[in-house]
Structures are given as structure tokens and as C-alpha cells.
Amino acid sequence: MRAVEETMAETAELRKLLLEMKFKVEEELREKIQEKKKEGLELGQKTKEMESFANSKSSDMEEWVKEKLNLRKALKKSDEREKSLKLFVAQLKEEAGVAENVIRGLNQKVDTVNGGVNGNRVIARDGKRVKGLNVQWPVVAVGSTVVAAAAVI
């Protein structure tokens, strides 16, 4: 009987030890689960932060790209305006050259007739004016307009 009592005492002690070990293992598992949950929450938070950061950087990048595209469009427009103005200036220079030729021709005619007689009046140039000469005013008006436009430019 004594062996049975000893075995029962040992069994009781082993059960007690087994229960203590089971309790310790369960406690450690709960702690590990809590730690893993905490790590999971932290990783979730970091993931959200990284997504937010990536979205803000993406938004910043989109704004930067839009700004660069707008600058390119403005530069292209500016280049087109510059080409247009250069063409306009070239046309005005050409018209000014034509006007200068008309003026030169008129001055030559005035010089040719300078001192000549037209009826009883003497034709002469007084500074910039021509006295006594029947000038074709539309030609002079067009020439002076082109010269004035060229002077403005």
C-alpha cells in the first residue's frame, strides 16, 4: 500500500507540476500573442504612415509635373510669339525699305525739278518741305505711315 500511496503522491505532485507548467506555457503564449498583436498594430500604423507619405509625395510629384508642363507650354507660347514678332518686324523692315525707296525716288524727283519752273512758281526744297510741287499725297501718306510704324518698332 505504501507503494501505491507513494505513487499517488508522486502522481499528485506531477499533476501539480504539470498544471504549473501548463499555466506557465499558457501565460507565455498569451504574452507572445499580445506582443505579436502589438507588433501587428505597430506595423499597421507604420504601413498607414508610409502610405500617407507615399501619397503626399505622389501628390507633390504630380504638382511638380503639372508645373513643369505648364512652364513648357508657356515657353512654347513665348517662342511662338517671338517668331511671330520677328516675322512682323521683318515685314515692317521690308515695308520701311520700300518706303525709303519711294522717299528716295520722290527726293530725286524734287532734286531734278529743284529750281525748275512750274507755271510762274519756282519749285524749291526748304528743309524738309517742298514748295510749289504737286506731290501725290496718298503715296506720301502711305510712305510716312510705314516709316512711322518702323520708327515705333
Residue, then its C-alpha position, 0 to 999 in steps of 0.5 A: m500500500r505504501a507503494v501505491e500511496e507513494t505513487m499517488a503522491e508522486t502522481a499528485e505532485l506531477r499533476k501539480l507540476l504539470l498544471e504549473m507548467k501548463f499555466k506557465v506555457e499558457e501565460e507565455l503564449r498569451e504574452k507572445i500573442q499580445e506582443k505579436k498583436k502589438e507588433g501587428l498594430e505597430l506595423g499597421q500604423k507604420t504601413k498607414e504612415m508610409e502610405s500617407f507619405a507615399n501619397s503626399k509625395s505622389s501628390d507633390m510629384e504630380e504638382w511638380v509635373k503639372e508645373k513643369l508642363n505648364l512652364r513648357k507650354a508657356l515657353k512654347k507660347s513665348d517662342e511662338r510669339e517671338k517668331s511671330l514678332k520677328l516675322f512682323v518686324a521683318q515685314l515692317k523692315e521690308e515695308a520701311g525699305v520700300a518706303e525709303n525707296v519711294i522717299r528716295g525716288l520722290n527726293q530725286k524727283v524734287d532734286t531734278v525739278n529743284g529750281g525748275v519752273n512750274g507755271n510762274r512758281v519756282i519749285a524749291r526744297d526748304g528743309k524738309r518741305v517742298k514748295g510749289l510741287n504737286v506731290q501725290w499725297p496718298v503715296v506720301a501718306v502711305g510712305s510716312t505711315v510705314v516709316a512711322a510704324a518702323a520708327v515705333i518698332 
